Amino acid sequence: MGSEGLPVDQLRDYLRELTPQARSMLVTEIERAKLRGDAVPGGDLILQELRAARAPGERPPLRIGNPQRLFFAPLQPFLMDGQPDRRQSGRILRASLDSIWQWLARDLVPVEAKAYAEHLSRHLLAGEGQQTDQLAKAFQDRVLQRIQEVIAAASHDDKALRRLAAQVGVPHAIEELREIVSVLKVRDAIALIASRLPVQIKNLADETLDSVKVLLDSPVARHRDVFLYGVLLVWSRLMSPWQLIRLATRGAVSDAADRIAETPFSIAVTIVIDDVEEMVARLRARLKSRDAAAVAALLKDIHDGVRALRTELDLSVDSPWARQLARIRSDVSELLKAAVETAPGRVRRLLGQRTQRDIAAGSELDSIEVGDTEAMIELVSVCRNYASELAINEVTLRVYSELQSHLDTAMNPLLDSLRHAGDVDRAFRQSQVDAAVRFAAKIFGPSYASLFAKAAEVAAQGERKIAKA
């Protein structure tokens, strides 16, 4: 909240005001310039912000591609953001791709990488899609072969494996390379499954669920790796990712955890649990940033995932999935408890009565602290919607009640202080009332806050009339 007005924030606001067509054109022009070798100051940052500016439901801008992106294209459905505490089967860290690309272009296949990039760039600028696909596949085959060779050569020597990992320069480097090999080996089968799936699955139920299960039971998905990537493909296209659990219960013809665990479709439950755990990790970071909108969205998704695991499955108390779920709920509860419990104290400190001698002439409440406290109060309100499922009922009710009580009792003293303020403390008293209006809007609603704001205007006008008299 304290970064308002910085150039990156101004750029972000500007890009979000552009029409989708304008954003798409800007993406195309920046990528064409980079392919020609032209310098584009801030180009990567602008592309990143253009992707983030896309509204829900808005189609992504058409991209002409680049050698690195086309090489990694088969991996796209399996990429994950952030830095999870542990590796997830079938997933590759998006943040690893740049370092892996630099390694293969520098150490693994430098001559072939240079030729591939030059030839592909020419075809991309000419709009020759078929040739670019052929070049990318040929280069993928060459890289696949070389990665297998270098891993095999180092596989019996721990020192050599550590040296290879250091060259690649990413966490879990060997595992990431092996995952890339696995995807590239079965890329054609993955592409076939992807072509037969809906682009977006709103509700994985009834005929849609039946058709997805038939596809994953077909010979094309019989290979273990293909099956895993096929399930991940389904998950990536779900509007509500937790619905993947339904694939597990349909595959086992049961909602009993022990029955599901005996089938290949058990991976669906693991994917959903891993996804919820990853969201909890993101929640931890978002809580530190005080991004109220992002926290609210994450809490909803975590709540939906936890509720689905509890209601769609029959989890015995001692099952591994039940223990994982209990740990997730405990982690979320502790995170939110720590985040909201300080809200009443901060409100009391900001809105508490002070004598005139304790107020510096012309001073006001710190706007950043007010904004942070407002975000805290909003978080308390959001938590009330999900308190039961996330095991935070008691703390949420207590904190919310304390906030209601303090705001209710603070209103009249604040108005009296503003009404009788002098030149020295008037600005500070007004800033306290303004903060109280913002806080009240989050607790009591905009109508109540509007009434309080009008009362504050009357109090301020009354004080000015007395001063004139």
N, C-alpha and C positions, 0 to 999 in steps of 0.2 A: 504494500500500500504506500510505502514511502517513496516509490520510484515514479510517481506521477509526473508527467512533463518531460521525462527523459527521452532522447531521440528514438530509442527502440519503441517506447510506448506510443509516440507520435506516429511512427511508421506503421505500427500495428493498427492504430485507429484509422489511419488513412486507407490502408489496404482493405479493412473490413467495410469501408464505405463504398468501395468500388462494386460495380455490378459483377455477377458471375462471368459474363462475357469479357469484361475488361480484365478480370483476374486471369482468365484463360489465355487471353492474348499476351498479357505480360509474361506469363510462364513460358509461352512459346518463344517470345523474342529473347528472353534471357537465355534459354537453352540453346537457341540457334547461335547466339553470340558466343556462348562458351564452346560450342562445337567448332566454330570458326577460329577459336583461339583468342578471341578478343577478351580484354580484361573487363570484368563486370564488378566494380566495387560494391561490396555488400550483397553480391548476387545470391550466395548460398543462404544468407540470412533472410533475404526477401522471399526466396522460394520456400523456405521453412515457414515464414509467416503467412504466405499465400495459402499453403496447405492448411495451416491452423485456422485461417479465416473462413474456411468453407463451412457454411451453415448446415445443420442436420438435414439430411435428405437431399442436399445439393450434390449434383454429379461432380466428381473430381474433374479438374481442368485437363483437357487433352495435352499429353506430353509427347514430344517428339523423341524422347529417350536420349541416352548417352551410352557409351560402351560399357561402363560399369553397371548401370541399371539394367541393361538388357542381359548382361551376363548373369546377374543375380535374380532375374525375373522369376524363375521357377521357385525361388525361395520365398517370395513375397507373402503367400498365405500363412507362412510358418514363422514370420518374424515377430519378435516381441520387444517392447520398449522397456526402459528401466534396467535395473540391475537386481534381479531376484536373488534371494538368499541361496537358492539351489537351482541347478539346471532342471529344465523340464523336458521330458522326452518329446522329440519331434520339433522342438522349438530352437530358434537361433536368435541371438541378440542382434537387433538392428544396429546397435552402436559398434558391433564388431566388424561390419562389412567394409568400412573404409580402410581399416588396418589390414584386413585380409586381402583386399584388392591391392594395396600398396605392396604387401609381401609377395603376392604371386607375380606382380609386374616387376618387382625389384629382384627377387631371389629365385622364384620357382620357374617361371617361363618368360623371362624378360624380352627375348627376341619375338616370340609369338605374341606376347601382349602388346608390344609396340605396333606390330603389323596389324593385329586385330583392331586396335583403336583407330589407326589411320584409315584402314579400309572401311570400317563401320561408319566412321564420321562422314566420309564421302557419300556413302549410300543413304545415311540419315538425312543429310542436307538435300539430297536429290529426291527424297521421298520414296525410295525403293525398298518397301517393306519386306518383300520376299527374300531379297538378298541379305538384308540385315538379320533375319531369322536364321538363315542358313549359316552365316558367319558366326553368330552367337552360339549356335549348337555345336559347330565344329570346334570352337574355342573351349566350350564347356567340356567336350569330350577329351580334349588334350589336357586341360587342367585336372579333370577327374582322374585321368591316368597317372599324372605326375604326383598328385596328392597321395594316391594309394601307394605309389612307389616310395615316397619319402617317409611315410608313416611306417610302412613295412620295414624299411631299412633301419628305422630307429626303434622299432617295437620291442626289441630285446635288450635295449640299453637305456636305462633310466636317465643317464646323463645326456644322451643324444635326444631323448624326448624333451627334456627340460630345455635344451639348447634350441630345439625346433620351436617349442612354445614361446621362448623368449624372442625369436625372430618374428614370429607372427604378431606378438605383442598385444594379445587380448586375453581376458580371463577365460579359463577353460578352453584354451586354444585348440588342443588336440581333439577334445570332444566336439567343438564347433566345426572343425574340419571334417571329422567323421560324419557329422550330421549333414554337411553340405554334400559329401560324397553320396550318402544315402538318398538324398533328394534327387541329385542329378542322375543317379542310376535308374530311377523309376519315374523320371520327369514325364515321359510320354503317357504312362498309365495315370499319373496324377492329372495331367491335362485332359485325358479322356473323362475321368470322373468329374472334373470341374465343368466340362462342357455339358454334362448331363444333369447338373444340379441347378436349381433356380439361382438367379443372381442374388436374390435376397429372399430369405425365408421368414415370413412374418409369424407363422405359427406352425411349429413342428408337431403336427397332430393329424389323425385320420389318414386321408389318402397321401398327403405329403410325407408323413412319417413312414407309411408303408413303402412308398416308392424309394425313399432314401435307404431304408433297410434292404430292399431288394438289390439296389445298386451296390451296397457294401457287402452283400452276400454273393455277388456275381464273381465269375472267374477273374475279372480284371483286378479285383481288390483282394484276391486270395493271399497274395504275398503279405507277410507280416508288416513290412514297412509301408507298403501301399495302403493297407487297411488303416494303419495309424494316421497316415497323411490324409486319407479319405475322411476319417472322422474329424480331423482338424479342419479340413475344408468345409465340412458341414457346419462346424462350430463357428468358423469365421464368417459365415453367411447368415447366421441367425440374428434377428433383431433383438431377441432376448436370449443371450448365450446360455443361461441356466436351462433352457429347454432341451439341451443336449442330453440331460438326464433321461428324458423320455426314450431316447434311442437305447439306453442301457436297459430300462425296464421292458421295452418291447423285445429286445434281443434275448433277455432271460425269461420272458413271459412271466415275470414276477417283479415285485418291488422289494423283495427281501435282499438285504445286502449280501448275505452269504451265497445266495443263488446267483446274483449278478456277478460276484467276484470270480465265479467259475467260468465265465464266458469271456470271449474276446471283447465284447461290448463294455466290459468293466472300465476300459480306458476312458469312456465317456464321462464317468463319474470322476475319475482322477483329473481329467482336463478341467472340469467345472471347479473342483476344489482348488486346483492350482491357480485357476483364474481368480477366484475369490481371494486367495492368499496374496496374489500379485496386486490386486486392488487395495488390500489392506496396507501393503508396503507403500503404494502411491498415496493412500490416505495420510500416512504418517508424514510424508513430505508436504502434502497440500496443507495440512494443519499448521505447519510451521510458516507457510507462506500467507496464511490468512485469506486464501482465495475462497470466499464463501460459496460462490456459484459452483466451482469445481468440487468443493467438499460435499455440497448437497447432492450433486450428480453421482459422486462416488458412493456416498452413503446409500442412496437409493439402489444402485447396482449391487452393492454388498448385501443389503437387506434382501433384495430379490433372490440373490444366489443362496444365501443362508436359509431363507424360508423354503426355497425349492428343495434343498438338500434335506430339510427336516420333514417336509410334507410329501414329497414325491417318492421318498425312499423309506423303507422300514429298516431303520438302523438299530442294530442291537447295541447296547451300551458299551460292550467291550470290543466292538469292531474297530479296525484301524481308521475307517472313514469317520466313525462317530468321535473317536479321539481327536482327529484332525479338526473336525467341526467344532468341538468343544474348545480347542485351543484358539481357533479363529475368533470365536465369540468372546473369549476371555481377552484376547489381544485388542479387539475393537473396543470392548468395554473399558479397558485400562487407558487406551488412547483418548477416547472421548471424555472419560472421567477427568483426566489430567487437563484436557483442553477447556472444559466448561466450568470446572469448580472454582476457578479464579474470577469468573465473570462478576458475581455479586460484589466481591471486594473491590474490583476495579471501578464498578459503577459508584459504590459508596465513596471512593476516593475522589472521583471526578466531580460528583455532584454534591459532596459534603459542604456544609456551611463554613465559611471562613470570615474572619474579622477583616476589616478594611486594612489594618496594618500588616496583615499577612499577604496582601495582594500588591504586586508591583504596578505602578501606574501604567495603564494602557495594555497590560498583559492579558493573554487569553489562554484557554486550555490548549494543550498540544494537539494539533489536528491529527497527527499520526496515531497518537494514543487513543483519541476518540474514535478514529476509524477502526483501529484494531479491536476496541471494546465493542463497537457496533457489530463487527464480524463475529465476535464471540457470542453476543446475544442472539444473532441470527442462527449460529450453530446450535445453540440451546433449543431454539424453536424448531429447527430441522430435526434434531435428535428426538423430539417428542413424537414425530411421525413413525420412527423406526425403533423406539425404545424397547418394546417387548422382545422383538426378534433378536436385537443386538445386546440384550442383557444389560440395559442401562436405565431401566424403569425408575429405580429408586433415586439415583443421583440426578436424573433429568427432572423428575417431579420436584425434588427438593430445591434445586437451583432455580428452576422456573418460578417456584413459589416465592423464593427469596427476592428475585428480581421484581416480580409483581409488587411485593410488599414495599420494597425500598423505593421504587419509582412512584408508587401511589402516595407514600408519605413525604417524598421529596418535592413534589410539585408545588404545593402552596408556599413552603419556605423559599423556594427558588423565585417564585413570582414576587413575593414580598421583598426579597433582596434586590431584585431588578427594579421594582417600583421605587425603592428608596436609595438607589445607587447614586453615587456622586461621580465627578469627573475622573477620579482616580480608579475606581473599581467598576465603572459601568461596562467597559468592554469585557472584563472577565465575567461579570454576572450574566451578560448577554450570551457569552460563549457557553456558560453552563446551561442556560435555558435551551439554547440551540441543540446542545448535545442531548439533553433530556428529551426533546422532541424526537430526535432520531431514534433514541433508545425505546421510547414509548411506541413508536410506529412498529417496531419489531415485536413488542410484547403485547400491546393492547390493540394494535391495528391502526391503519392510516386515519380512520375517522376520529378516533380518540386523540391521536397525535395532532390532527388538524385543529380540533377544539382547543387543545393546550397551546398550540402555536398562536391562535387568535387571542387567547387570554394573555399570552406573553406580549403581543403587540399592544394590547390595551394597557398592560402594566408599564411598558416602555413609554407610551404616549403620555400616560399619567405622570410619570416621573419628569418628562420634559416640560409638561405644563406647569408643574410645581416649580421647576427650576426657573422658568420664565417669570412666574409670579414673584 
